[in-house]
Amino acid sequence: MAITQRAKPIKMAAGALAALTMALAGCASSYNSSAVTPGSVGQASTVYTGYVQSVREVTIRSERSLIGTATGAVLGGLAGSELGGGDKAQTAGAIGGAVVGGIAGNEAGKAMGTKRGYAYTVRFDNGEVREITQGADIYIQPGTPVNAIAGADGWRIVPR
């Protein structure tokens, strides 16, 4: 009886943590040309004019996922602690489960954070050329006149 009563709260906690993780993952940056952070509100940006010289498709990939790592470690630790009959076996299972779960959760989180994007080569009216990468929410054809906006959130381009 004690094992069944103990497993129920652990499973409920694991389910709640998984739901929280999915909710937070939905809040991840979209890298879109129209997305801004709260810190950029009320800040002045510099606008440069030019045109798109060329464009190439890119993959925007997260380097690490703290949410995925933490969630995987907690869930792996909980699952691993259910292994074995003694305290030492449960502790070893929890540690091993946390390590494996953290690694798997990090990779899953990075995959969830992967987005399509475009790298635009922009020739500014002053002759300078820069490449600006942003999310694939809009596609801007080569030759299109653009405004390149340099602000608190970095660079983004939008058609003029």
N, C-alpha and C positions, 0 to 999 in steps of 0.2 A: 504493500500500500504506500509506503513512504516514497518509493521511487516514482510511482505514478503521480502522486501529489506534487513532487518536486519537479517533474518534467513539464507539467502543465504551465506553471508560471514562466519557466525558461522558454518554452515554445511561444507563449504569448509575447514575451519581451522580444524574442527574435523576430516575430511577425511585425510588431510595432516598429522595430528598428528598420526592417526592410522597407516598410511603407514610408517612413520618414526619409530614408535614403532616396527612394524614387521621387518623392515630392521635391527634395532639394536638388536632385539631378535635373529636374524640369526647369529650375531657376538658372541653369548654367548659361553662360554668355552665348549669344547666337552669332556674333561676329558680323551682323548685318550692317549695311551702310546707314540705316536709320536708327540703330540701337545706341543709346548713350547711358552712361553711368550717372548716378545721382551727383557725384562730384563735379560733373561737367555742367550741370545746370547753373545758369547765371554767369558762366565763364565765357569770355570773348575768345573767338577762334580767328585765325588768319585764313583768308580764302585766296587761293592762287588759281588763275585761269590757264587753261591749256587744252590739249586734246589727247585722246587715247591713241597711242602709236601702235601698240600690240597688246594681246591678252593671251594668257595661258591658264588652264585649269590647274588648281592645286588642291591638296588635302590639308586642312588645318587640323592638327592633332595635338591633344593635350600631352604634356610631358609626364604628368603624374596626376593621380586622382586621390586626394586625401579622403574624400567621402567614401569612395569605393574601397580604399585600403582599410579604413576604420571599420566599415560595415563588414567587410570580409573577415577581418580579424576577430571581431566580436562573434559573428555567426559561426566561424570556424572554431573558435575557442569553446563556444557553447556546445557545438556538435561533438567536438573532440572530448569534452569532459564527460560525455555520456558513455564513452568507451571504458572498458576494464571494470574490474570488480573492486579494487582497492583504491585508497586515496592516492598512492603514488602513480598508479596507472591512469587515474582520472586527471591528475595534474599533468602528467606527460602528454596525455591525449589533448588536453586543453591547450598546452603550449604548442604542440605540433599542429593542431587545428588552427590556432591563431596565426601561425606563420604561413601555412599553406593558404588559409582563407584571406590573409592580407595581400599576398601576392596575387591570388586570383581576383580579388576585389579591385586591386589597383588596375589590372589589365582590363577588367570589365568596365571600370569607370573611364579609362582612357578611350576605350572603344565607343562608349556612349558619348564622349566629348568630341569625337571626330566629326568634322563638318566639311562640306565642299566649299571651295572658294575660288576666287579668280585673282591672279596677279596681273595688274594692269601696268604697262609701261606708259607713262604720261610725259609728253613733251610740253613744258610750260611755255607761256608766251615770251618769257625772258631767255629761252633757249636751253634751260636746265632740263635734264631728263631724270626721272625717278621711277622706281617700281613701287607700287602701292598694292598691298594684298588686303582683301576683305572678303566677307562671306558672299555666298552665291545667291543672295536675295534678289539681286538684279544683275543683268548681263549688259555690259556697255560695249557696243561694237567699236572696233578700231575706226578712227576718223571722227568719232563723236566728240564735240566740244564738252568739256567738263569743268566743274569747280572742284578743286582739291582743297579739302578743309583740314587744317592742322590745328588741333585743339587738345583739350585735357585728356581725351580718350585716344589720342594718336591721330593718324591720318585716315581719311576716307574720301572717296570721290563719288560725285553724283553728276548726272547729265545736266548741262546748263539749259 
